[in-house]
Amino acid sequence: MSEDVNPNAPEDFEADINRLVAQLKAELGGGASRWYYDESSETLYIELESLNHLSEEEAGLKAGPVLDSSELDFEEIVLLPYDH
């Protein structure tokens, strides 16, 4: 087995995403959330209930620094209002 292979990669990947979602929830006001990763487009979709109560401009101002400081490497991260 190669030393470059991380057997915990899937769990670490999910943990990193869950940390990012928790940071976004804390910055944007909490509420329900869920995420989906589209591997073919390398896009992470994050649904946040708090986005239902913020203007797009306000959400961008609050979420921008969190996303900018993230070390996760996605083609795109899309924030969406949480749809029950």
Jmol script that loads the backbone (N, CA, C; Angstrom):
load data "model"
ATOM      1  N   MET A   1       0.843  -1.189   0.000  1.00  0.00           N
ATOM      2  CA  MET A   1       0.000   0.000   0.000  1.00  0.00           C
ATOM      3  C   MET A   1       0.884   1.246   0.000  1.00  0.00           C
ATOM      4  N   SER A   2       0.575   2.166  -0.857  1.00  0.00           N
ATOM      5  CA  SER A   2       1.351   3.394  -0.979  1.00  0.00           C
ATOM      6  C   SER A   2       1.164   4.264   0.255  1.00  0.00           C
ATOM      7  N   GLU A   3       2.229   4.968   0.615  1.00  0.00           N
ATOM      8  CA  GLU A   3       2.144   5.869   1.765  1.00  0.00           C
ATOM      9  C   GLU A   3       1.318   7.111   1.447  1.00  0.00           C
ATOM     10  N   ASP A   4       1.082   7.382   0.162  1.00  0.00           N
ATOM     11  CA  ASP A   4       0.316   8.556  -0.245  1.00  0.00           C
ATOM     12  C   ASP A   4      -1.190   8.354  -0.088  1.00  0.00           C
ATOM     13  N   VAL A   5      -1.617   7.133   0.092  1.00  0.00           N
ATOM     14  CA  VAL A   5      -3.045   6.842   0.201  1.00  0.00           C
ATOM     15  C   VAL A   5      -3.481   7.030   1.648  1.00  0.00           C
ATOM     16  N   ASN A   6      -4.504   7.851   1.822  1.00  0.00           N
ATOM     17  CA  ASN A   6      -5.046   8.086   3.155  1.00  0.00           C
ATOM     18  C   ASN A   6      -6.314   7.249   3.299  1.00  0.00           C
ATOM     19  N   PRO A   7      -6.278   6.200   4.117  1.00  0.00           N
ATOM     20  CA  PRO A   7      -7.466   5.349   4.265  1.00  0.00           C
ATOM     21  C   PRO A   7      -8.650   6.085   4.888  1.00  0.00           C
ATOM     22  N   ASN A   8      -8.404   7.214   5.531  1.00  0.00           N
ATOM     23  CA  ASN A   8      -9.478   7.995   6.148  1.00  0.00           C
ATOM     24  C   ASN A   8      -9.968   9.122   5.255  1.00  0.00           C
ATOM     25  N   ALA A   9      -9.542   9.135   4.004  1.00  0.00           N
ATOM     26  CA  ALA A   9      -9.858  10.251   3.110  1.00  0.00           C
ATOM     27  C   ALA A   9     -11.349  10.567   3.032  1.00  0.00           C
ATOM     28  N   PRO A  10     -12.228   9.599   2.796  1.00  0.00           N
ATOM     29  CA  PRO A  10     -13.662   9.955   2.714  1.00  0.00           C
ATOM     30  C   PRO A  10     -14.199  10.566   4.013  1.00  0.00           C
ATOM     31  N   GLU A  11     -13.791  10.009   5.144  1.00  0.00           N
ATOM     32  CA  GLU A  11     -14.258  10.536   6.426  1.00  0.00           C
ATOM     33  C   GLU A  11     -13.683  11.923   6.682  1.00  0.00           C
ATOM     34  N   ASP A  12     -12.399  12.114   6.340  1.00  0.00           N
ATOM     35  CA  ASP A  12     -11.769  13.423   6.525  1.00  0.00           C
ATOM     36  C   ASP A  12     -12.436  14.458   5.627  1.00  0.00           C
ATOM     37  N   PHE A  13     -12.744  14.087   4.400  1.00  0.00           N
ATOM     38  CA  PHE A  13     -13.396  14.962   3.439  1.00  0.00           C
ATOM     39  C   PHE A  13     -14.745  15.425   3.989  1.00  0.00           C
ATOM     40  N   GLU A  14     -15.548  14.491   4.475  1.00  0.00           N
ATOM     41  CA  GLU A  14     -16.855  14.837   5.046  1.00  0.00           C
ATOM     42  C   GLU A  14     -16.702  15.691   6.296  1.00  0.00           C
ATOM     43  N   ALA A  15     -15.719  15.384   7.129  1.00  0.00           N
ATOM     44  CA  ALA A  15     -15.494  16.166   8.344  1.00  0.00           C
ATOM     45  C   ALA A  15     -15.109  17.601   7.995  1.00  0.00           C
ATOM     46  N   ASP A  16     -14.280  17.773   6.973  1.00  0.00           N
ATOM     47  CA  ASP A  16     -13.884  19.112   6.537  1.00  0.00           C
ATOM     48  C   ASP A  16     -15.097  19.897   6.033  1.00  0.00           C
ATOM     49  N   ILE A  17     -15.952  19.242   5.258  1.00  0.00           N
ATOM     50  CA  ILE A  17     -17.160  19.906   4.759  1.00  0.00           C
ATOM     51  C   ILE A  17     -18.083  20.251   5.917  1.00  0.00           C
ATOM     52  N   ASN A  18     -18.249  19.324   6.852  1.00  0.00           N
ATOM     53  CA  ASN A  18     -19.118  19.587   8.009  1.00  0.00           C
ATOM     54  C   ASN A  18     -18.594  20.755   8.844  1.00  0.00           C
ATOM     55  N   ARG A  19     -17.269  20.886   8.950  1.00  0.00           N
ATOM     56  CA  ARG A  19     -16.686  22.032   9.666  1.00  0.00           C
ATOM     57  C   ARG A  19     -17.005  23.337   8.934  1.00  0.00           C
ATOM     58  N   LEU A  20     -16.878  23.323   7.618  1.00  0.00           N
ATOM     59  CA  LEU A  20     -17.191  24.515   6.820  1.00  0.00           C
ATOM     60  C   LEU A  20     -18.663  24.899   6.997  1.00  0.00           C
ATOM     61  N   VAL A  21     -19.551  23.918   6.931  1.00  0.00           N
ATOM     62  CA  VAL A  21     -20.982  24.177   7.095  1.00  0.00           C
ATOM     63  C   VAL A  21     -21.255  24.743   8.490  1.00  0.00           C
ATOM     64  N   ALA A  22     -20.608  24.198   9.514  1.00  0.00           N
ATOM     65  CA  ALA A  22     -20.788  24.699  10.881  1.00  0.00           C
ATOM     66  C   ALA A  22     -20.310  26.148  10.998  1.00  0.00           C
ATOM     67  N   GLN A  23     -19.196  26.468  10.352  1.00  0.00           N
ATOM     68  CA  GLN A  23     -18.689  27.846  10.373  1.00  0.00           C
ATOM     69  C   GLN A  23     -19.670  28.788   9.675  1.00  0.00           C
ATOM     70  N   LEU A  24     -20.197  28.354   8.544  1.00  0.00           N
ATOM     71  CA  LEU A  24     -21.171  29.178   7.822  1.00  0.00           C
ATOM     72  C   LEU A  24     -22.434  29.383   8.648  1.00  0.00           C
ATOM     73  N   LYS A  25     -22.913  28.310   9.284  1.00  0.00           N
ATOM     74  CA  LYS A  25     -24.109  28.419  10.117  1.00  0.00           C
ATOM     75  C   LYS A  25     -23.876  29.399  11.264  1.00  0.00           C
ATOM     76  N   ALA A  26     -22.709  29.336  11.891  1.00  0.00           N
ATOM     77  CA  ALA A  26     -22.397  30.234  13.002  1.00  0.00           C
ATOM     78  C   ALA A  26     -22.359  31.688  12.526  1.00  0.00           C
ATOM     79  N   GLU A  27     -21.812  31.911  11.358  1.00  0.00           N
ATOM     80  CA  GLU A  27     -21.684  33.271  10.823  1.00  0.00           C
ATOM     81  C   GLU A  27     -23.019  33.827  10.330  1.00  0.00           C
ATOM     82  N   LEU A  28     -23.857  32.945   9.785  1.00  0.00           N
ATOM     83  CA  LEU A  28     -25.092  33.399   9.147  1.00  0.00           C
ATOM     84  C   LEU A  28     -26.329  33.300  10.033  1.00  0.00           C
ATOM     85  N   GLY A  29     -26.220  32.690  11.194  1.00  0.00           N
ATOM     86  CA  GLY A  29     -27.360  32.702  12.108  1.00  0.00           C
ATOM     87  C   GLY A  29     -27.985  31.363  12.418  1.00  0.00           C
ATOM     88  N   GLY A  30     -27.300  30.276  12.120  1.00  0.00           N
ATOM     89  CA  GLY A  30     -27.773  28.957  12.522  1.00  0.00           C
ATOM     90  C   GLY A  30     -28.889  28.405  11.662  1.00  0.00           C
ATOM     91  N   GLY A  31     -29.670  27.504  12.250  1.00  0.00           N
ATOM     92  CA  GLY A  31     -30.764  26.856  11.541  1.00  0.00           C
ATOM     93  C   GLY A  31     -30.335  25.542  10.915  1.00  0.00           C
ATOM     94  N   ALA A  32     -31.255  24.963  10.182  1.00  0.00           N
ATOM     95  CA  ALA A  32     -31.011  23.670   9.548  1.00  0.00           C
ATOM     96  C   ALA A  32     -30.067  23.835   8.358  1.00  0.00           C
ATOM     97  N   SER A  33     -29.421  22.728   8.014  1.00  0.00           N
ATOM     98  CA  SER A  33     -28.518  22.750   6.864  1.00  0.00           C
ATOM     99  C   SER A  33     -28.361  21.347   6.314  1.00  0.00           C
ATOM    100  N   ARG A  34     -27.904  21.294   5.079  1.00  0.00           N
ATOM    101  CA  ARG A  34     -27.497  20.031   4.475  1.00  0.00           C
ATOM    102  C   ARG A  34     -26.603  20.380   3.294  1.00  0.00           C
ATOM    103  N   TRP A  35     -25.820  19.402   2.872  1.00  0.00           N
ATOM    104  CA  TRP A  35     -24.935  19.660   1.740  1.00  0.00           C
ATOM    105  C   TRP A  35     -24.909  18.458   0.809  1.00  0.00           C
ATOM    106  N   TYR A  36     -24.496  18.738  -0.419  1.00  0.00           N
ATOM    107  CA  TYR A  36     -24.372  17.708  -1.438  1.00  0.00           C
ATOM    108  C   TYR A  36     -23.159  18.037  -2.295  1.00  0.00           C
ATOM    109  N   TYR A  37     -22.332  17.037  -2.544  1.00  0.00           N
ATOM    110  CA  TYR A  37     -21.158  17.223  -3.390  1.00  0.00           C
ATOM    111  C   TYR A  37     -21.395  16.534  -4.720  1.00  0.00           C
ATOM    112  N   ASP A  38     -21.325  17.299  -5.806  1.00  0.00           N
ATOM    113  CA  ASP A  38     -21.443  16.754  -7.153  1.00  0.00           C
ATOM    114  C   ASP A  38     -20.029  16.513  -7.674  1.00  0.00           C
ATOM    115  N   GLU A  39     -19.635  15.262  -7.647  1.00  0.00           N
ATOM    116  CA  GLU A  39     -18.261  14.900  -7.992  1.00  0.00           C
ATOM    117  C   GLU A  39     -17.927  15.226  -9.445  1.00  0.00           C
ATOM    118  N   SER A  40     -18.886  15.062 -10.360  1.00  0.00           N
ATOM    119  CA  SER A  40     -18.605  15.280 -11.781  1.00  0.00           C
ATOM    120  C   SER A  40     -18.241  16.732 -12.085  1.00  0.00           C
ATOM    121  N   SER A  41     -18.846  17.680 -11.367  1.00  0.00           N
ATOM    122  CA  SER A  41     -18.539  19.093 -11.603  1.00  0.00           C
ATOM    123  C   SER A  41     -17.658  19.682 -10.499  1.00  0.00           C
ATOM    124  N   GLU A  42     -17.327  18.866  -9.498  1.00  0.00           N
ATOM    125  CA  GLU A  42     -16.538  19.300  -8.339  1.00  0.00           C
ATOM    126  C   GLU A  42     -17.175  20.514  -7.666  1.00  0.00           C
ATOM    127  N   THR A  43     -18.501  20.463  -7.568  1.00  0.00           N
ATOM    128  CA  THR A  43     -19.259  21.552  -6.961  1.00  0.00           C
ATOM    129  C   THR A  43     -19.868  21.088  -5.643  1.00  0.00           C
ATOM    130  N   LEU A  44     -19.712  21.915  -4.622  1.00  0.00           N
ATOM    131  CA  LEU A  44     -20.314  21.661  -3.323  1.00  0.00           C
ATOM    132  C   LEU A  44     -21.522  22.573  -3.182  1.00  0.00           C
ATOM    133  N   TYR A  45     -22.685  21.963  -2.943  1.00  0.00           N
ATOM    134  CA  TYR A  45     -23.917  22.709  -2.710  1.00  0.00           C
ATOM    135  C   TYR A  45     -24.217  22.661  -1.219  1.00  0.00           C
ATOM    136  N   ILE A  46     -24.410  23.827  -0.629  1.00  0.00           N
ATOM    137  CA  ILE A  46     -24.718  23.903   0.799  1.00  0.00           C
ATOM    138  C   ILE A  46     -26.041  24.636   0.952  1.00  0.00           C
ATOM    139  N   GLU A  47     -27.012  23.964   1.554  1.00  0.00           N
ATOM    140  CA  GLU A  47     -28.301  24.585   1.845  1.00  0.00           C
ATOM    141  C   GLU A  47     -28.304  25.030   3.300  1.00  0.00           C
ATOM    142  N   LEU A  48     -28.668  26.284   3.524  1.00  0.00           N
ATOM    143  CA  LEU A  48     -28.698  26.856   4.866  1.00  0.00           C
ATOM    144  C   LEU A  48     -30.032  27.550   5.112  1.00  0.00           C
ATOM    145  N   GLU A  49     -30.670  27.177   6.196  1.00  0.00           N
ATOM    146  CA  GLU A  49     -31.958  27.790   6.550  1.00  0.00           C
ATOM    147  C   GLU A  49     -31.809  29.290   6.789  1.00  0.00           C
ATOM    148  N   SER A  50     -30.687  29.699   7.323  1.00  0.00           N
ATOM    149  CA  SER A  50     -30.480  31.119   7.621  1.00  0.00           C
ATOM    150  C   SER A  50     -30.506  31.986   6.360  1.00  0.00           C
ATOM    151  N   LEU A  51     -30.226  31.395   5.196  1.00  0.00           N
ATOM    152  CA  LEU A  51     -30.277  32.174   3.955  1.00  0.00           C
ATOM    153  C   LEU A  51     -31.698  32.591   3.597  1.00  0.00           C
ATOM    154  N   ASN A  52     -32.692  31.920   4.159  1.00  0.00           N
ATOM    155  CA  ASN A  52     -34.089  32.285   3.928  1.00  0.00           C
ATOM    156  C   ASN A  52     -34.423  33.644   4.547  1.00  0.00           C
ATOM    157  N   HIS A  53     -33.573  34.107   5.476  1.00  0.00           N
ATOM    158  CA  HIS A  53     -33.865  35.319   6.237  1.00  0.00           C
ATOM    159  C   HIS A  53     -32.875  36.450   5.962  1.00  0.00           C
ATOM    160  N   LEU A  54     -31.956  36.239   5.020  1.00  0.00           N
ATOM    161  CA  LEU A  54     -30.944  37.251   4.718  1.00  0.00           C
ATOM    162  C   LEU A  54     -31.041  37.662   3.255  1.00  0.00           C
ATOM    163  N   SER A  55     -30.698  38.905   2.991  1.00  0.00           N
ATOM    164  CA  SER A  55     -30.608  39.330   1.595  1.00  0.00           C
ATOM    165  C   SER A  55     -29.374  38.670   0.982  1.00  0.00           C
ATOM    166  N   GLU A  56     -29.360  38.587  -0.332  1.00  0.00           N
ATOM    167  CA  GLU A  56     -28.215  37.972  -1.016  1.00  0.00           C
ATOM    168  C   GLU A  56     -26.934  38.749  -0.712  1.00  0.00           C
ATOM    169  N   GLU A  57     -27.041  40.066  -0.659  1.00  0.00           N
ATOM    170  CA  GLU A  57     -25.871  40.902  -0.376  1.00  0.00           C
ATOM    171  C   GLU A  57     -25.345  40.658   1.038  1.00  0.00           C
ATOM    172  N   GLU A  58     -26.257  40.627   2.016  1.00  0.00           N
ATOM    173  CA  GLU A  58     -25.857  40.405   3.404  1.00  0.00           C
ATOM    174  C   GLU A  58     -25.245  39.010   3.576  1.00  0.00           C
ATOM    175  N   ALA A  59     -25.843  38.015   2.943  1.00  0.00           N
ATOM    176  CA  ALA A  59     -25.305  36.650   3.021  1.00  0.00           C
ATOM    177  C   ALA A  59     -23.910  36.594   2.425  1.00  0.00           C
ATOM    178  N   GLY A  60     -23.710  37.266   1.302  1.00  0.00           N
ATOM    179  CA  GLY A  60     -22.394  37.280   0.666  1.00  0.00           C
ATOM    180  C   GLY A  60     -21.340  37.941   1.526  1.00  0.00           C
ATOM    181  N   LEU A  61     -21.710  39.034   2.182  1.00  0.00           N
ATOM    182  CA  LEU A  61     -20.769  39.736   3.047  1.00  0.00           C
ATOM    183  C   LEU A  61     -20.357  38.882   4.246  1.00  0.00           C
ATOM    184  N   LYS A  62     -21.307  38.145   4.783  1.00  0.00           N
ATOM    185  CA  LYS A  62     -21.026  37.315   5.960  1.00  0.00           C
ATOM    186  C   LYS A  62     -20.328  36.005   5.588  1.00  0.00           C
ATOM    187  N   ALA A  63     -20.741  35.398   4.472  1.00  0.00           N
ATOM    188  CA  ALA A  63     -20.184  34.096   4.087  1.00  0.00           C
ATOM    189  C   ALA A  63     -18.842  34.217   3.387  1.00  0.00           C
ATOM    190  N   GLY A  64     -18.608  35.343   2.714  1.00  0.00           N
ATOM    191  CA  GLY A  64     -17.386  35.519   1.941  1.00  0.00           C
ATOM    192  C   GLY A  64     -16.106  35.226   2.708  1.00  0.00           C
ATOM    193  N   PRO A  65     -15.906  35.839   3.874  1.00  0.00           N
ATOM    194  CA  PRO A  65     -14.676  35.579   4.622  1.00  0.00           C
ATOM    195  C   PRO A  65     -14.520  34.110   5.043  1.00  0.00           C
ATOM    196  N   VAL A  66     -15.626  33.460   5.377  1.00  0.00           N
ATOM    197  CA  VAL A  66     -15.569  32.040   5.761  1.00  0.00           C
ATOM    198  C   VAL A  66     -15.122  31.203   4.567  1.00  0.00           C
ATOM    199  N   LEU A  67     -15.725  31.461   3.415  1.00  0.00           N
ATOM    200  CA  LEU A  67     -15.370  30.705   2.208  1.00  0.00           C
ATOM    201  C   LEU A  67     -13.944  31.011   1.769  1.00  0.00           C
ATOM    202  N   ASP A  68     -13.536  32.266   1.873  1.00  0.00           N
ATOM    203  CA  ASP A  68     -12.179  32.651   1.474  1.00  0.00           C
ATOM    204  C   ASP A  68     -11.116  32.002   2.348  1.00  0.00           C
ATOM    205  N   SER A  69     -11.427  31.797   3.624  1.00  0.00           N
ATOM    206  CA  SER A  69     -10.442  31.211   4.536  1.00  0.00           C
ATOM    207  C   SER A  69     -10.438  29.685   4.486  1.00  0.00           C
ATOM    208  N   SER A  70     -11.404  29.106   3.820  1.00  0.00           N
ATOM    209  CA  SER A  70     -11.489  27.652   3.718  1.00  0.00           C
ATOM    210  C   SER A  70     -10.367  27.119   2.827  1.00  0.00           C
ATOM    211  N   GLU A  71      -9.804  26.005   3.234  1.00  0.00           N
ATOM    212  CA  GLU A  71      -8.750  25.377   2.440  1.00  0.00           C
ATOM    213  C   GLU A  71      -9.300  24.265   1.552  1.00  0.00           C
ATOM    214  N   LEU A  72     -10.617  24.109   1.529  1.00  0.00           N
ATOM    215  CA  LEU A  72     -11.229  23.093   0.678  1.00  0.00           C
ATOM    216  C   LEU A  72     -11.113  23.517  -0.776  1.00  0.00           C
ATOM    217  N   ASP A  73     -10.831  22.551  -1.634  1.00  0.00           N
ATOM    218  CA  ASP A  73     -10.580  22.843  -3.040  1.00  0.00           C
ATOM    219  C   ASP A  73     -11.713  22.305  -3.909  1.00  0.00           C
ATOM    220  N   PHE A  74     -12.689  23.177  -4.180  1.00  0.00           N
ATOM    221  CA  PHE A  74     -13.809  22.826  -5.051  1.00  0.00           C
ATOM    222  C   PHE A  74     -13.784  23.745  -6.257  1.00  0.00           C
ATOM    223  N   GLU A  75     -14.337  23.276  -7.353  1.00  0.00           N
ATOM    224  CA  GLU A  75     -14.488  24.144  -8.523  1.00  0.00           C
ATOM    225  C   GLU A  75     -15.414  25.303  -8.163  1.00  0.00           C
ATOM    226  N   GLU A  76     -16.477  24.968  -7.407  1.00  0.00           N
ATOM    227  CA  GLU A  76     -17.442  25.988  -7.002  1.00  0.00           C
ATOM    228  C   GLU A  76     -18.134  25.547  -5.717  1.00  0.00           C
ATOM    229  N   ILE A  77     -18.458  26.524  -4.872  1.00  0.00           N
ATOM    230  CA  ILE A  77     -19.290  26.288  -3.690  1.00  0.00           C
ATOM    231  C   ILE A  77     -20.533  27.156  -3.856  1.00  0.00           C
ATOM    232  N   VAL A  78     -21.695  26.512  -3.866  1.00  0.00           N
ATOM    233  CA  VAL A  78     -22.955  27.206  -4.088  1.00  0.00           C
ATOM    234  C   VAL A  78     -23.765  27.191  -2.790  1.00  0.00           C
ATOM    235  N   LEU A  79     -24.135  28.367  -2.327  1.00  0.00           N
ATOM    236  CA  LEU A  79     -24.978  28.478  -1.136  1.00  0.00           C
ATOM    237  C   LEU A  79     -26.415  28.670  -1.574  1.00  0.00           C
ATOM    238  N   LEU A  80     -27.301  27.886  -0.996  1.00  0.00           N
ATOM    239  CA  LEU A  80     -28.713  27.912  -1.364  1.00  0.00           C
ATOM    240  C   LEU A  80     -29.581  28.007  -0.111  1.00  0.00           C
ATOM    241  N   PRO A  81     -30.754  28.624  -0.213  1.00  0.00           N
ATOM    242  CA  PRO A  81     -31.697  28.594   0.910  1.00  0.00           C
ATOM    243  C   PRO A  81     -32.134  27.147   1.169  1.00  0.00           C
ATOM    244  N   TYR A  82     -32.295  26.824   2.416  1.00  0.00           N
ATOM    245  CA  TYR A  82     -32.722  25.481   2.812  1.00  0.00           C
ATOM    246  C   TYR A  82     -34.185  25.292   2.432  1.00  0.00           C
ATOM    247  N   ASP A  83     -34.452  24.264   1.659  1.00  0.00           N
ATOM    248  CA  ASP A  83     -35.812  23.969   1.218  1.00  0.00           C
ATOM    249  C   ASP A  83     -36.276  22.713   1.924  1.00  0.00           C
ATOM    250  N   HIS A  84     -37.253  22.839   2.798  1.00  0.00           N
ATOM    251  CA  HIS A  84     -37.721  21.703   3.610  1.00  0.00           C
ATOM    252  C   HIS A  84     -38.249  20.603   2.760  1.00  0.00           C
TER     253      HIS A  84
END
end "model"
wireframe off; spacefill off
backbone 0.3
color backbone group
